[in-house]
């Protein structure tokens, strides 16, 4: 995978994790966790065809890997936000 494709995938994870942290209005630790989850989700999404055995390499010649990265970060941050408990007294 070329370095520019890897950087784009990581930037998608960072941006989406940061946006999710702001939207969910979490504490500072939740902000960092959402960014990490965004990066992990973007990586899982971009490499999804490799994980399920559909491809031998990630095809970066089309923007579909970026869409998979966006979808992966969205799904992982969403799942994590569903399992977080609400603060007592809210």
Secondary structure, 3 states (H helix, E strand, C coil): CCHHHHHHHHHHHHHHHHHHHHHHCCCHHHHHHHHHHHHHHHHHHHCHHHHCCCCCCCCCCCCHHHHHHHHHHHHHHHHHHHHCCCCCCC
